Amino acid sequence: MSRAEHLYHRIMVGLLFTLLALPFTGHTALCTVVRLE
């Protein structure tokens, strides 16, 4: 695998994990804000 392909693969995996994590982090942040109020 060339460097460019390796970098592209890492970016894709990073984006995928970010998209999967967003609902969980958003939900956690929302719960924290609701508790503080």
Summary of the structure (lengths in Angstrom):
residues: 37
radius of gyration: 15.9
end to end distance: 51.4
largest distance: 51.5
contacts: 67
relative contact order: 0.10
helix: 92%
strand: 0%
